[in-house]
């Protein structure tokens, strides 16, 4: 699975970007105090905002905590997770829902310890109906017994309603916004659509943000933090 090395949390776990994903992981863990967050879907307003990249890095981050993690392909129209992990999409979720295969026949191990991937499988003619069926709700519920976290890569909520459907049986939702790419009005409409179905929006990830000298930005934050501690010591 050579393509997994393109995921920065694997390729360069000490980078500022990988650290940012660990920060998101910590925020999710703290949100877990009052309400159990086991099943989380990730969506965006449009395509190509990087939601699959975000979900892959988050999953790796949680798996590194020795948590059992599953990434489930919830985009039954344009699946992409399997490409990130260089996994075959011949069999997957749709086969399980149709009763053609069982879970163990379709789930894939990855090079990351504790991280599994369930691909879409054959693309169905009726994605929305399949995603709103009792069968998939029962299936997702059964995954709670086997995994500490299940991340579902949902389609863009601004294009189709599928992500809203998925949000009705997940514990939380992460909204990805591509910096410099997302239309502000479309992002607002997407957020409203999630709120209408009662989605528990955990937060927004600003993706593809390019600051001049990413390492410099990271060091600047560290210096600010250091100076704050020094001022605190002088006050004492």
PyMOL commands that set and color helices and strands:
alter all, ss='L'
color gray80, all
select helices_A, chain A and resi 2-6+8-11+16-31+51-63+81-84+93-98+103-106+127-131+134-143+162-167+184-196+214-235
alter helices_A, ss='H'
color red, helices_A
select strands_A, chain A and resi 39-44+69-73+108-109+115-118+149-153+172-178+201-207
alter strands_A, ss='S'
color yellow, strands_A
deselect
rebuild
show_as cartoon
